Amino acid sequence: MNKFLTVFCTLPDANIAGKMAETLVGEKLAACCNIVSNITSVYTWQGQVQRDSEVLMIIKTTHENYGPLEKRILELHPYEVPEIIALNIEKGSASYLNWINRVVKND
């Protein structure tokens, strides 16, 4: 199994995303969080098509940290059903992947 993940999570604004990113990195659940501003999300919620401005947080972590990372996001996230989607990192520079491995918890 591949060891590394990229996790996508949308949030209502950059301030909330920044605070969450600092918490996730500070608690060593994530090596890095990128915050991409000014995205538009179109989705169905409670039977209605919604359109909202959001920010996208791209989180780099390991498989071992996914469970605690997801739990922490759910504790901090303001949405009732937050987007949390993890994708395997199939390839990457060895130095970057080694850095991820060094800076996150490895229980």
C-alpha positions in Angstrom: 0.0 0.0 0.0 1.2 3.5 -0.8 2.2 5.4 2.3 1.3 9.0 1.4 -2.0 10.8 0.9 -3.3 14.0 -0.4 -6.6 15.0 1.4 -9.0 17.6 0.0 -11.2 19.6 2.3 -13.4 22.6 1.4 -14.0 25.3 4.0 -16.2 28.5 4.0 -13.3 31.0 4.1 -9.5 31.4 4.3 -9.5 32.5 8.0 -11.1 29.2 9.1 -8.9 27.2 6.7 -5.8 28.9 8.0 -6.7 28.2 11.6 -7.4 24.5 10.8 -4.2 24.2 8.8 -2.1 25.6 11.6 -3.8 23.1 14.0 -3.3 20.1 11.7 0.4 20.9 11.1 1.0 21.9 14.7 -0.4 18.6 15.9 1.7 16.7 13.3 -1.3 15.2 11.6 -0.3 16.9 8.3 3.1 17.9 6.9 1.6 20.7 4.8 -1.7 22.3 4.0 -2.2 24.4 0.9 -5.1 26.9 0.9 -6.6 27.6 -2.5 -8.9 30.7 -2.4 -11.8 31.7 -4.6 -13.3 28.4 -5.7 -17.0 28.0 -6.5 -18.8 24.9 -5.3 -22.1 23.7 -6.8 -23.8 20.9 -4.9 -27.1 19.6 -3.7 -27.9 20.1 0.0 -31.3 19.4 1.6 -32.9 18.9 -1.8 -31.7 22.2 -3.3 -28.9 23.1 -5.7 -26.5 25.4 -3.8 -23.7 27.6 -5.1 -21.1 28.9 -2.7 -17.7 30.5 -2.6 -15.3 28.4 -0.6 -11.6 27.7 -0.2 -10.0 24.3 -0.8 -7.4 23.0 1.6 -5.0 20.4 0.1 -3.4 18.4 2.9 -0.4 16.1 2.7 -0.1 13.3 5.2 0.5 9.5 5.6 -2.0 6.6 5.6 -1.2 6.1 9.3 -2.3 9.6 10.1 -5.6 9.5 8.1 -7.9 8.4 11.0 -6.7 10.9 13.5 -6.6 13.6 10.8 -10.2 13.0 9.7 -11.3 12.9 13.4 -9.6 16.3 14.0 -11.1 17.9 10.9 -14.5 16.7 11.9 -14.0 18.3 15.4 -12.9 21.7 13.9 -15.0 21.9 10.8 -18.1 24.2 10.8 -20.1 22.2 8.2 -22.5 19.4 9.2 -21.1 17.2 6.4 -17.6 18.4 5.5 -15.8 17.3 2.3 -12.9 15.1 3.3 -11.5 13.1 0.4 -8.2 11.2 0.4 -6.2 10.2 -2.7 -3.1 8.2 -2.8 0.1 9.9 -3.8 1.3 7.5 -6.4 4.6 9.2 -7.1 6.6 12.1 -5.9 10.1 13.3 -5.3 11.9 11.1 -2.8 13.1 14.2 -0.8 9.6 15.6 -0.5 8.0 12.3 0.5 10.8 11.7 3.0 10.1 15.1 4.5 6.4 14.3 4.9 7.4 11.1 6.7 9.8 13.0 9.0 7.4 15.8 10.1 4.2 13.9 10.8 3.4 11.6 13.6 4.3 8.0 12.9 2.6 6.0 15.6 
